[in-house]
Amino acid sequence: MQQNKLFVGNLPFNSNESDLQEAFEQFGEIDEIRVITDRDTGRSRGFAFITFAESDDANSALTMDGKEMNGRALRVNFATERTGGKRRN
């Protein structure tokens, strides 16, 4: 199965879509960047999802795993579908 969506964790809490665009656009065309925020405070939860146009580009971007962004080592891997997780109301 080809994948083109990455999970990016351990983000600095002040990171935004523009920061991620700048850091990851070198690997190829990006379709979507979503920084996940707390619904009550609007503050970043420290992770994001980046969807590339091509799975080969997403695969290349895995090299960002462990690279620093504003003093924090990023965790980058393929996103996995959530199964059976409990959602809070």
Number of C-alpha atoms within 10 A of each C-alpha: 4 9 16 20 23 22 17 23 19 17 23 18 15 11 16 16 15 10 11 19 15 9 13 20 13 12 18 16 15 19 12 13 18 15 20 15 15 10 9 6 8 9 13 18 18 17 20 23 21 24 21 24 14 17 17 14 20 25 18 13 23 18 12 18 14 13 12 14 16 11 9 14 16 19 17 22 19 18 16 10 6 7 6 6 6 7 5 4 3
